[in-house]
């Protein structure tokens, strides 16, 4: 089943900066695949819109593997892309605009790569939304998120208001 999570509008702050450490970093939008999920998430796409303001630069994918038990408040809502009553529940945990914390350790997130986005352009002054597709393997685009991994979108600095949606599918691990 395909799932999505939308961030609503988020004003970037210093905590949204790429490569931050657990206990200090926030995702604009993202999710955690708990080690006990027995599920692999495959990200197909991210859609991002600059709502207002002037960003300090583009947005980035950040991730951390083999995370301890996350202890922060769960924020955001994961929805099935199958618009029906009784659609199956996701095994992922939403992590939208909240400081990420875990039971022990303070490792820094790794930057997977750039998602894209405007570079220091005021809203309305250029392209203010974009779609990011992922590496093509056998004709499919995706990023694979195994159990125990947290992944999300971060920024460059404390500027700009963005909204994003991430789409993925879940498979038995």
C-alpha positions in Angstrom: 0.0 0.0 0.0 1.2 3.5 -0.7 1.2 6.1 2.1 1.9 9.8 2.4 2.6 12.4 5.0 2.0 16.1 4.6 3.8 18.7 6.8 1.4 21.6 6.5 3.3 24.9 6.5 6.5 24.9 8.5 8.7 28.0 9.2 12.3 26.8 9.1 14.4 27.5 12.2 18.0 26.8 13.1 17.0 23.3 14.3 16.0 22.3 10.7 19.6 22.7 9.5 21.0 19.6 7.7 23.3 17.2 9.5 22.2 18.2 13.0 22.5 15.8 16.0 19.8 13.9 17.8 18.4 16.2 20.5 18.9 19.3 18.3 17.5 18.5 14.9 14.0 18.8 13.5 12.7 17.5 10.1 10.5 19.7 8.0 8.8 16.4 7.3 9.9 12.8 7.8 9.3 9.4 9.4 10.9 6.7 11.5 10.8 3.0 10.6 11.0 1.4 14.0 13.4 -1.6 14.3 10.5 -3.8 15.2 8.3 -2.9 12.2 9.4 -5.9 10.0 8.7 -3.5 7.1 10.8 -1.7 4.5 9.6 1.7 3.3 10.4 2.7 -0.3 10.2 6.4 -0.9 9.0 7.3 -4.4 8.6 11.0 -4.3 8.7 14.3 -2.3 6.7 17.3 -3.3 7.7 20.6 -1.8 6.2 24.1 -2.0 7.8 27.3 -0.7 4.8 29.1 0.9 6.5 32.4 1.8 9.7 34.1 2.8 13.3 33.9 1.4 15.1 30.6 2.2 18.8 30.3 2.9 19.2 27.6 0.3 17.9 24.2 -0.8 16.4 21.3 1.2 18.2 18.0 2.0 17.4 14.4 2.8 18.9 13.5 6.2 18.9 10.0 7.8 20.2 7.9 10.7 20.4 4.1 10.7 20.1 1.8 13.7 18.5 4.4 15.9 17.7 3.7 19.5 14.1 4.0 20.7 12.9 7.5 19.8 11.5 9.4 22.8 10.2 12.6 21.2 6.5 13.4 20.8 5.0 11.8 17.6 3.8 14.6 15.3 2.1 14.4 11.9 -0.4 12.1 10.3 0.4 9.3 7.9 -2.5 8.6 5.5 -3.1 5.8 3.0 -3.0 7.0 -0.6 -6.0 4.6 -1.1 -8.8 7.0 -0.3 -11.2 4.7 1.4 -12.5 3.9 4.8 -10.6 1.0 6.5 -7.4 1.4 4.4 -4.5 -0.3 6.1 -2.3 1.4 8.7 1.3 2.3 8.1 4.1 0.8 10.1 6.1 4.1 10.1 6.0 6.7 12.8 5.5 10.4 11.7 8.2 12.9 12.6 7.1 16.4 11.5 8.6 19.6 12.9 9.6 18.2 16.3 13.1 17.9 17.9 14.1 14.3 17.5 15.3 12.6 20.7 16.2 9.0 21.6 17.0 6.9 24.7 20.8 7.3 24.5 23.5 8.8 22.4 23.6 12.0 20.3 24.7 10.9 16.8 24.6 13.4 14.0 22.4 12.8 11.0 23.9 12.0 7.6 23.0 14.0 4.6 21.8 11.7 1.8 21.6 14.4 -0.7 19.8 17.4 -1.9 16.0 17.3 -2.3 16.1 20.5 -4.3 14.4 23.8 -3.9 15.1 27.5 -4.5 18.3 29.1 -3.4 17.7 32.3 -1.5 14.8 33.4 -3.7 11.9 35.3 -2.2 8.5 33.6 -2.6 6.9 34.7 -5.9 10.3 35.5 -7.5 10.8 32.2 -9.3 9.8 28.6 -9.2 8.3 28.0 -5.7 7.4 24.3 -5.9 9.0 21.2 -7.2 8.8 17.4 -7.3 11.7 15.2 -6.4 11.9 11.7 -7.9 14.5 9.2 -6.8 17.2 7.0 -8.4 16.0 4.8 -11.1 16.7 1.1 -10.7 15.0 -1.3 -13.1 12.7 1.5 -14.2 11.6 2.5 -10.7 12.4 5.5 -8.6 13.0 5.1 -4.9 15.0 5.4 -1.7 14.9 2.3 0.5 14.3 2.9 4.3 15.0 -0.4 6.3 13.8 -1.0 9.9 15.6 1.1 12.4 16.1 4.1 10.1 14.8 7.6 10.4 14.6 9.8 7.4 13.4 13.3 6.7 13.8 16.6 5.0 15.9 19.4 6.5 16.9 22.9 5.4 20.0 25.1 5.1 19.1 27.7 7.7 16.5 29.6 9.6 14.5 31.1 6.8 11.5 30.5 4.6 8.1 28.7 5.0 7.7 25.4 3.3 5.1 22.6 3.0 6.0 19.1 1.8 4.5 15.8 1.1 6.4 12.5 1.0 5.0 9.3 -0.7 6.2 5.8 0.0 5.2 2.1 -0.2 5.7 -0.5 2.5 6.9 -4.1 2.0 7.7 -7.0 4.4 11.4 -6.6 5.4 
